[in-house]
């Protein structure tokens, strides 16, 4: 990349962008590697080759067309990880439909919002997941469903929703069983499917993913074939992936990490998608790697911590692993080192991005030094531009903190049916405003300092929680740590640290503050120290700091009231 003169850089690559759709890529891959294993779903005891998977996809896609779904219409999927999720993903792309990823943790109100927002015509739903009964929730939400004719649902609150497809073998009134969908694909629909292959354009929208916003309703990031297929492809290029790799995917498929960096990366290279379980279970991940000889493992830092600390960790053979990707949040340095050594993932990479950018914008490379891989998120992805700007929008000098912006093929079309929010996020020059604070060094390596809204201003001092968290990880008693700001009458904000200790360890606030004395600036030493068993987080493993802040504000208010 050369020596940068300012905090702007662009990704140079000898590899051209892929100029075809996801459906066309499936045809290409299944032709190149017909007998290679495409997918292994351990909890379903199922596996299929690429030629077998293509047949399943084509039959399902033809069935969707036969059921009356037309190009550009939206089909939702509300399910944990399984074979069916992937078949629906690829089939929707082939049929020219837009797949709407619905968080398996959604409850009735959230589901209602998502279906209404994008006007889904069809919904594929699981039976249940953990304690959630999806079928009951749908009957509660749509009382007309139980007496409706299959494919002819007439709902007052969902005028566009005509069809509910349910997974599993049981029958449910008003719903069509997943296994029955191919029956509706006649020779006419199969011919239509072939015609669509040339009509669908790679710039067409193919996916809507709801962002996990901290305030207000989620926004539906609308992504194209070009966006997400290329992002998966260049993630694989960075990892040096081939059709001989087996990729363990414990991250949720509804999230861009699983769907794009997992499924679409494997699709682009003919690698094997491996699902250890419906939802994340650390022991199942370790067991799957051991039995299937997986070579690549995905996860967010909290997942890797759970795997490393599992009591049976040493009983599993992880020697087949060579690489993987950590994303979702910045990985603590000490955890990264343990992953590289104890899990045999010397080639692990860190990836950074957001749903709106398909997702990856930065990624470390296999030949980066250990220091670069544990302290930065790598360099800019191929065919992507990035810059760091100040409050006036001017590019800052090398090493200066500012907001990170990104531009290129990976930037979303926009938020579905929300021009105002789209214009707030993507400016007139095509730059996506990430809301993340970052620095770029002279060699193009990026450090994510934190979210702009996470920055704590104490008495005029700008404090970045990530710095304090990394410091606390030097304490051998600490398993995990999160730092937030809480309101303070004197200083505006004070620091609060939440600490999870390793099993068997004990500590107190005095000991932790003493640990900081003389090692970090006095204003960076947290005033409040909380010892916890867990952090509030999303189902994808992202820490919800706004919830931590809400909890602490309430607790401090109660303490104040009791002292009055």
N, C-alpha and C positions, 0 to 999 in steps of 0.2 A: 504493500500500500504506500510505502514511502513515508517521509516525515511530514506530518501535518503542520500547517501554518495557523490554523484556527480550529474551533470545535465543529467542523463539518467534514464529513467523509461519505464516500459512496462505495458500494461493493462491486468490485471488478471480478469478472468470472470468464473463463474460457467456455463455460457451459451456457448455451442459449436457454432462454425460457422455453418451457414446453408449450406448444401451440395447439393443444387438443383438449377435449373434454374428459371428465372422469370416466364416462361410459366408454369412450374410445380407448382410454388407458387400460381399462379392464380387458377389452378385446385384445389389445397389444400384449399385455402381460400373460393372459391365458394362452395366447398363441406361442409365445416364447417359452413359457415354462408350464406346459399343460399338466405334467405329472408331478410337479413340485407341490409340496403341501402349502396351501394358502392360509388355512385357518385351523386353529386348535382351540376349542372351548372346553377347558378341563372340567368345569362343574357340570357341563352338559354331556360329557363323554362323547364329544363329536369332533370330527375333523374332516376336511375336504381338500382336494387338490384345486388348483386354479381353474382347470377345465370344469370340475364339478361345481365350484362356486359360481362360475360364469353361467352355467345352466340354471342354477337356483335363482340367480339374479334376473336372468332374461325371462324366466317363467313368471316370476313375481311381478316384474315390470309390465309384462303383457297383461297380467291379471288386473293390475291397477288401471291400465288403459280400458280394459273391458268393463270395469266397474264405473267408468265415466269420468275418471280424472283426466284433465287436459293440461297441456304444456303451460307452465307458469303458475299453476295452482299449488297451494301449500298442503303438505302432509306432515302432521306432527308425529313425533315418536316420544313416548313416555315410558321409559324402561331402563333398568340397569344394564350392565354389560352382558351380552350374549350374542350368539350367532345371528339371530333374527335382526338385531340392531344393524349389523353390518350389511346383511342382505337388503334391508330397507334403504340404507344409506346409498348403496350402489344402484339399486333398482330405481329409486327416485331420480337419481342423476341421469340414468338411461332414458327414463320416461319424460324427461324435461320438467320434472316437478321440483319444487323448492322444499327441501327437508327442514323442518322446524324442530330443533333440539330442545326438549323440555326436561328440565332438571327432575330427576327421580325423587328428589326431596320436596318438590312442590306439593302444597296442600290445595284445597279446593279454590280458594280465592286467587292464588297465584296461577293455577291452571286456567281458571276462567279468564284472567287478564291476558295470558299468552294466546289462548285460542281466539279471543276476540280481537286482539291487537293485529294479528296477521291474517285473520279470517281463514282459518284452516278448513279445508273441505273434508279431510279425512284425518283420523287419529289412530295410530297403532299404539296399543297399550299392553303393558305387562299385567299379569294377574295380581301380583303382590311383590313387595320387596321389604324385607325385615318386618316391621310392624305396620306397614302401609298396605291397605287393601284398595288397589286402584279401581277394581270393578265396582265396589260399593260406593266409592267416591264419585264415580261417573254417574251411577244411578241417582245419587243424592243431588248431583249438580244438574243432571238432565233427566227429569222425571218422565219425559216423553219417550225416552230410549227403550224402556222395558216393553212397550207395546208397539214399537215402530217396526216397519218392514225393513229388512237388511238393505242398507244402501239408500234408504229413502227417509232418513231421519228428518223430522220437522221440529226444530227446537226454537222456542221463543227467544232465548238469549243467544243462540248461535245459529242465525239464519243461513249461514254458509256451510255449516257442518252437516254432511250427509251420511258419513260412514264411520263406524267404529270397528277396527280390526283388533281382536284380542289374541294374545299369545296363550299357550297352554292347550290342553286337550279337552277341558270342560266346555260345555255349551252355555252361553249367556244370551238371554232374550235380547233381540235388537242388535246383536253384535255378530260379526263374521269371524270365524276362526281363521287364524293366520294360514293354516295348512290348506284352506279352501280357496285362497286368493288365486292361485294359478289356474284353477278350473275356469275362471272367467276369461282367460287369455286364449281366444280362438286363433285360427290361422290369420284372420284379418288383423287382429291386434299385434300378432307377431310380425306381420308385414309392415304395419305402422311403426313398430319399434325400430325396424331396420331403417325406415325412411327418416325417423327422427335423428338417427346417428349423424346424418349429414346436415340436418336442419338446425340442431342445437348448436349454439355458438359458445366458445369458451368464455366469453364475456357475459353470458347469461347468468343471472343469479341462480344458485343451487342450494344455498344454505342460509338459515337464519339462526343465529345464536344469541341468546339473551345474556347481556352482561350482568354480572353480579354487582350492581351499583350499591353504594352504601346509603344513599338517600333516594327517596322517590321510587317510581316504578322502574323495573329493568328496561333496558333499551334493546331492540332487536337488531344486532349488527348483521347486515345483509352482505353475503360473500359470494363470489363467483367461482366457477370451475377454475379459472385462471389464478385467482387468489390462492385458493387452498391446495390445489394440486401442485403448483409450483413450490409453495412453501414446504409441503411434505417432501418434495423432490430434493430441495436444497438442504433440508435438514439431514436427509439420507446421504447426500454428497459429503457433508461435513463429517458424518460418522463413518464414512467409507463402507457403506452397507452394500450387500449383494444378495442374490437369491438364495445364498447358503445360510443367511442369518435367520435366527429365530428371535423375535422381539416380544418380550414379556410386557404386557400392557395392563397393569393394575389400575391405571388412572381411568376416570369415567369417560365413556365414549361420547356422552352428550357434550362434553367439554372439548375445546379445540385441541388440547394436549392429546387426548385419546383418539379423536376422530381424524385430525390432520397429521400430527406428528407420529401417531401410531398407524392407523389404518391406511391413510393415503401415502405415507412414506413406504409402507410395505407394498402397496399396490404399484407404486412407481418403479420398484426394484425387484418385485417378485419374491420378497422376503415373507416369512411366515408370521402371521398375527397370532399371538398366544394370549388367551384370557384366563387367568388363574381362577377367578371367581366372579360372581355377579357384582359384588362390591368389594372394597379393599379389605383384605384379611392378610396380615403380614405372614402368618405361617403358610398359607396357601401359595403366596408368592414364592417363598423359599422352597417349598415342596415342588412347585411347578418348574422352577429353574433347575432343580436337582434332577427331576424325572425327564424333562423335555430337552435338557442341555441347551437352554436359552443362552444366546450370546450377547443380547442387549436388554437392558432393563430401564424402564421409565419410572419416574415418580417425582413428587414434590418432597422437599426436605423432611416434612413430618412423617412421610411414608418410610423414607430411608431410616429415620431414627427408630421407628417402630420395628422395622426388620432387624436392624442391628441389635436392638435391645431385647429381642424376643428370646425367651429362655431356651428355646431349642435351636437357636441360630447355628451353633457349632456342629450340630448333627447333620447339616445339609451340605452337600458338595456344590459349591458355586464356582468351581474352577473353569466351567465353560464360558462364564461371562468375560467379556473383554471391554465393553463400553456401555454407554447409555446416556440418557439426558436427564438432567435435573432442571426443573423449571417451576413456575408458579410463585416463587419468592426466592430471595437471595439465600444461598446456602451458608450456614455458619462454617467457618474455616475448619474447625475441628471435626465436624461431621463429614465434610468433604474428604478430609484425609483418611478417616475411617472407612469410607466407602471405597476409596481407591485401593487401600491395603487389605482390609478385612473381607471385602466383597469381590476382590480381584478385578475391579473396574478401573484399571489404570488409565484407560482411554475415555473416562467419563467426561462429558461436556456439560457446560452450563448454558442454558438458553434463556433468552429474555424476549418478552413481547407482550401482546395483548390481543384479545379477541378481535378487535377492530383492525388488526394488522396480520391476521391469518394464521398463526399468531407471531411467528418468530421474526425479530429484527436484528438481534445480536446473538452470536453463539461462539463459544470457545472452540478451538480446533484440536485435533489429536496431537499435533506437534507443538502446541503451546507449552510453555514451561509450567511446572506445577504451581508456581507462584501466581502466574497469570490466570490459570484455571480455577484457583481457589479464591482469588481476590477481585476478579472482574467477571463480566458476562461475555467476555470475548470481543470480537470485532464484528463490524456490520456484515449482514448477510449479502450474498450476491444480488445484484440488480436492485438494491435498496439504498436510498439516501437517508442520512440522519444529520441533525445539527442540534446543538445546545444553545439556547437563547436566553437573554435576560428579560426583564419585565417589559421592556420596550420592543421585544422581538428581534433584537440585534444579536448576531452570533458572538458568543463570548470567547475570550482567549483560551488556549489550551489549559486544561486543569482547573478551570473556573466552573463553579456549580451554576446550573441553570436548568430550565425545563427542556426535556428531550422531545424533539419532533422527528417524525419519520415520514418518508414519501416514497412511492414506487408502486410496482405491480400489486403489492400485498395489501394496500389500503382498501378498506371496504367500499362498497358502493354508497353506503350510508346507513342510517338507522331507519328501519322500516316505518313508513308513514309518519316520519318525524323530521321535517325539514329544519325546524328550529334547532333541535339538538344536533343534527348533522352539521349544520353551519357553525355551531359552537365548537365542534370537535375537529372538523376539517376546514382549513381556511381556503380562501379563494385561489391560492397557489398550489393546493393539493396536499399541504402538510397536515398530518395527523398530530394533534396535540395530546401527548400521552398523559400529562399531569404528573409525570415522574421527574424527580430531580436527579441529575446525572453530571458526571464529568467525563471528558474524553482526553486521553493522554496523547503524547506526541506520535505514538505508534498506532493510534486508533482504537486502543482498548477502552472499553466503557465500564465505568463503575456506577451502579445505581445507588444513590445516596439515600433515597427514600421517596415517598409520595409527598408532593407539595403540601397537601393537607395534613401529612403526618409530622411535618417539621414543627419542632417545639421552639417557641420564642420565650425565653426566660430572662426577664430583666434586660431586654435588648439583645441578648445573645441568641444566635441561631444554633439550635442543637438538632443533629440528625440522629434519630433513634438507632439506626443501623450501627453506627459507630459504638454506641454504648452497649448494644447487644453483643457485638463481637468482643468487646472487652470482657464482659461477664462470662463468655464461653471459655475464658482462660481458667476459670475456677473449676476444679475437677469435680466438685460436688454438684454442679449444675448440668442438668440434662437438656433443658430448653429454657429460653428466656425471651420476653417481649417487653419493649419499652414504649410508653405512651406519655402524652402530656395531659395534665388535668388543670382546671382553672385555679388560679391563686390570686387573692386580692392584692398582695404586695408585688409579686413579680409578673403577674399576668398569667403565667403558666409555671407549673412545677413538674418535675419528672417523677414518673411512677414506673416501677419495674415489677413485672410478674415473673416468678421463678418456679420452674419445675425441677425438683431435685431428683437425682438418681435414687433408685430403690435402696433403702437402708441408710440414707444420709439424713442428717439433721442440721438445721441452721436457724438463724434468726436475723432480724433486720440490722441489728448492731454489727454482727459479724460481716454481713454483706457490705455495709457502708464502710467498715474498716478495711475491707478488701480493696475498696476504691481509693482510700485516702493516700494521697501522695503519688498516685499512679495516673489519675486523670484530673482535669481541672475541677475545682470545687463545685462550679455551677453545673457540671455534668453528673455529679453524684445524685442519684435519685433520692428525693425526700421520702417517698413512700415505697415500701417494699412489701409485696404480697407473695405468699407461697401458695401455689395452686396445684391441683392434680391435672388440670386440662385448660386449654384456651378455647374460647368460642371461635369456631371456624366454619367455613363453607364445606360442602360435601367434597369439594376438590382439594381440601387441605389448606386453603388460604386463611390465614389468621384474620379475624374480624376485629381490628383494633378499635373501630368505632363502638362496638359493643362493650369492649373492655373499658373504654372511656365512660360510657353510660353507667356501667356497674360501679366504677370508682366514684363518679360524681354523686350517685345516689348514696353510696356508703359514707362519703365525706360529709354530705349534707346531714345524714342521720347522726353522725358523730358530733357535728356542730350543734344540732338541735338538742342532743342529750346533754351537752356541756353548758347550754344557756340556763 
